[in-house]
Amino acid sequence: MLKAFDIMSQDVAIVRGSATVAEAIKLMRLKEVRTLIVDIRSTDDAYGIVTQTDIVYKVVAYGKDPAAMRVYEIMTKPCISVNPDLGVEYVARLFANTGIHVAPVIREGILGIISLSDILNKGDFLEKPKVVVARNELSRAIAEAKSLCAGVGITSKECAAAWALVEDIEAEMIYQSGMDVPEKTAFQLYCDENPKIFQVLGTGQLVTNRVAR
């Protein structure tokens, strides 16, 4: 699965919070970008962000003088940031849930910036939709768990670990797709067929309960 680091843009335009909006506009034009990251003053500080939208909506729309206004007056701080190891699908969901279109990619310092355009143009969701990939992965995991348990015994720790993996994959697939939790999960169906598995797992923490939370 592609991660934020794989599709982000590394050329990040950074501006000081004390810079004038006019200076920010000039930097945007020079760098041909729509977003600037507002730099931190110290390690205890937080990064900010200022966009074309901020300038148009908060400055231009009210006829204010860009040379008289400062970036800190229109920026958003702290800004939402993205971990470089976050999967692209989760970056997309973060954007959808928060309504943002762009965010810096940060680990200790700024590594890059990721936007809706990066997700749309560089993501692999056309070739590898997450739900389809997860469904195939789940089918393989179920087959492997059944095969392993048949070989080493349904009360073995290896069997329990294999079904724990199935639970995790199924929970992820249900969460990603937004589908309803099934009446019975793969693990529950297997337990119906092999009740002795509870000698190791006890009552178990079934995927239905985990997802329902």
C-alpha positions in Angstrom: 0.0 0.0 0.0 1.3 3.4 -0.9 2.1 5.8 2.0 2.1 9.5 2.3 5.8 9.6 1.8 5.5 7.9 -1.5 3.3 10.5 -3.2 4.1 13.7 -1.3 5.8 16.7 -2.9 9.2 17.4 -1.4 9.4 21.0 -2.6 7.8 22.8 0.3 7.5 26.6 0.3 8.0 27.9 3.8 7.1 31.4 5.1 7.6 33.2 8.4 4.5 34.1 10.3 5.7 37.7 10.6 6.0 38.1 6.8 3.5 40.3 5.1 0.7 38.8 3.0 2.2 40.6 0.0 5.5 38.7 0.5 3.5 35.4 0.9 1.8 36.1 -2.5 5.1 36.8 -4.2 6.5 33.5 -2.8 3.4 31.6 -4.0 3.9 33.1 -7.5 7.6 32.4 -7.5 7.2 28.8 -6.4 4.0 28.3 -8.4 2.2 26.9 -5.3 -1.1 27.4 -3.7 0.0 26.7 -0.1 2.7 27.9 2.2 3.8 26.3 5.4 4.4 28.7 8.2 7.7 27.9 9.9 8.2 27.3 13.6 10.1 29.7 15.8 11.4 26.9 18.2 11.1 23.2 18.8 8.2 23.9 21.1 6.3 25.8 18.4 3.7 24.4 16.0 3.7 24.6 12.2 1.0 26.7 10.5 -0.4 26.9 7.0 -1.7 29.6 4.7 -3.4 28.9 1.4 -4.7 30.8 -1.6 -8.1 30.5 -0.1 -7.0 32.2 3.1 -5.7 35.2 1.0 -8.7 35.4 -1.3 -11.3 35.0 1.4 -9.7 37.0 4.2 -7.7 39.7 2.4 -8.9 40.2 -1.2 -12.6 39.8 -0.5 -12.5 42.7 2.0 -10.2 45.0 0.0 -7.5 44.9 2.6 -3.9 45.9 1.9 -1.7 42.8 1.6 1.4 44.8 2.4 -0.2 45.9 5.7 -1.3 42.5 6.9 0.8 39.7 8.3 0.7 36.0 7.6 -0.1 35.2 11.2 -3.3 37.2 10.9 -4.8 34.8 8.3 -2.9 31.5 8.8 -4.2 28.3 10.5 -2.0 27.2 13.4 -1.5 24.6 14.5 -2.2 22.9 11.2 -3.2 19.3 10.6 -0.1 17.3 9.7 0.4 13.8 8.2 2.7 11.0 9.3 4.9 9.9 6.3 4.0 6.3 7.1 0.2 6.9 6.9 -1.5 4.9 4.1 -2.8 7.1 1.3 -6.4 5.8 1.9 -6.1 7.1 5.5 -4.7 10.4 4.3 -7.8 10.7 2.0 -10.1 9.9 4.9 -8.3 12.4 7.1 -8.9 15.1 4.5 -12.6 14.0 4.1 -13.2 14.1 7.8 -11.5 17.5 8.4 -12.4 19.2 5.1 -8.8 20.1 4.4 -7.2 19.9 0.9 -3.5 19.9 1.8 -1.3 19.1 4.8 2.4 19.0 5.6 4.1 15.7 6.0 6.0 15.8 9.3 8.3 13.6 11.3 10.4 15.7 13.6 10.7 18.3 10.8 8.9 18.9 7.5 9.5 16.2 4.9 7.1 17.3 2.3 3.5 18.3 1.6 0.6 16.3 0.4 -2.6 17.5 -1.4 -5.8 16.2 -3.0 -4.0 16.4 -6.3 -1.2 14.1 -5.1 -3.7 11.6 -3.9 -5.7 11.8 -7.2 -2.7 11.8 -9.6 -0.2 9.6 -7.8 -2.3 7.2 -5.8 -2.8 3.6 -6.9 -6.5 3.4 -5.9 -7.5 2.7 -9.6 -5.2 -0.3 -9.8 -5.4 -1.4 -6.2 -8.6 -0.3 -4.5 -8.1 -0.9 -0.8 -11.3 -2.8 -0.2 -10.6 -5.2 -3.1 -7.0 -5.8 -1.9 -8.2 -6.4 1.7 -10.9 -8.8 0.4 -8.3 -10.8 -1.4 -6.0 -10.7 1.6 -8.8 -11.9 3.8 -9.6 -14.8 1.6 -5.9 -15.9 1.6 -5.7 -15.4 5.4 -8.8 -17.6 6.0 -7.5 -20.3 3.7 -4.0 -20.2 5.4 -5.6 -20.2 8.9 -7.7 -23.3 8.1 -4.8 -25.1 6.5 -2.5 -24.3 9.4 -5.1 -25.3 12.1 -5.7 -28.6 10.2 -2.0 -29.3 10.3 -1.0 -28.3 13.9 -4.4 -28.6 15.6 -7.2 -26.2 16.3 -6.1 -25.8 20.0 -2.6 -24.7 19.1 -1.2 -21.2 19.7 -0.3 -21.1 16.0 -4.0 -21.6 15.1 -5.0 -18.9 17.5 -2.5 -16.5 16.0 -3.6 -17.2 12.5 -7.2 -16.4 13.3 -6.2 -13.3 15.2 -4.7 -12.1 11.9 -7.9 -13.0 10.1 -9.8 -10.9 12.6 -7.5 -7.9 12.1 -7.8 -8.0 8.3 -11.6 -8.4 8.4 -12.0 -5.6 10.9 -9.9 -3.3 8.6 -11.9 -4.3 5.5 -15.2 -3.6 7.3 -13.9 -0.2 8.5 -12.4 0.8 5.2 -15.5 -0.1 3.2 -18.1 1.2 5.6 -20.0 -2.0 5.2 -22.3 -3.4 7.9 -20.7 -5.8 10.4 -21.7 -9.3 9.2 -24.0 -11.4 11.2 -21.2 -13.9 11.6 -17.5 -13.3 10.9 -15.1 -15.8 9.4 -13.8 -16.5 12.8 -17.2 -17.1 14.3 -18.2 -19.4 11.5 -15.0 -21.4 12.0 -15.8 -21.6 15.8 -19.2 -22.9 15.0 -17.6 -25.7 13.0 -14.8 -26.3 15.5 -16.0 -25.5 19.1 -12.8 -27.0 20.6 -10.9 -23.9 19.6 -12.3 -22.2 22.7 -10.1 -24.5 24.8 -7.3 -22.0 23.8 -9.2 -18.8 23.0 -11.8 -19.0 25.8 -14.8 -16.8 24.9 -12.5 -14.9 22.5 -12.6 -11.3 21.4 -14.5 -11.7 18.2 -14.2 -9.3 15.3 -17.9 -8.3 15.6 -17.2 -6.9 19.1 -14.0 -5.2 18.0 -15.5 -3.4 15.0 -18.7 -2.5 16.9 -16.7 -0.4 19.3 
